[in-house]
Amino acid sequence: EEQVLALADAVLAQPALALTGIEGYEGVIHGDHAI
């Protein structure tokens, strides 16, 4: 989860990038909000 949040923060810091979804990463996010 920490790595996902770090990635989201890095994307937000770059105006030319946009985080649009997690398609193709099913099963990567674990825990209470697993996908």
C-alpha positions as CSV (number, residue, x, y, z in Angstrom):
1,E,0.0,0.0,0.0
2,E,2.9,2.4,0.8
3,Q,4.3,1.9,-2.7
4,V,0.9,2.6,-4.3
5,L,0.6,5.8,-2.3
6,A,4.1,6.9,-3.2
7,L,3.4,6.3,-6.9
8,A,0.2,8.4,-6.7
9,D,2.1,11.2,-5.0
10,A,4.7,11.1,-7.7
11,V,2.1,11.3,-10.5
12,L,0.3,14.2,-8.8
13,A,3.7,16.1,-8.6
14,Q,4.0,15.9,-12.4
15,P,1.5,18.2,-14.2
16,A,2.0,16.3,-17.5
17,L,0.9,12.9,-16.0
18,A,-2.5,11.7,-14.9
19,L,-3.3,8.6,-12.8
20,T,-6.4,7.2,-14.6
21,G,-6.9,3.8,-13.1
22,I,-5.4,0.5,-12.1
23,E,-6.6,-1.6,-15.1
24,G,-4.3,-4.5,-15.7
25,Y,-3.1,-4.6,-12.1
26,E,-5.9,-6.7,-10.6
27,G,-4.7,-8.6,-7.5
28,V,-1.9,-6.2,-6.9
29,I,-3.7,-4.2,-4.2
30,H,-4.2,-6.3,-1.0
31,G,-5.7,-5.6,2.4
32,D,-9.1,-4.3,3.4
33,H,-9.8,-2.8,0.0
34,A,-8.4,-5.6,-2.2
35,I,-9.1,-5.5,-5.9
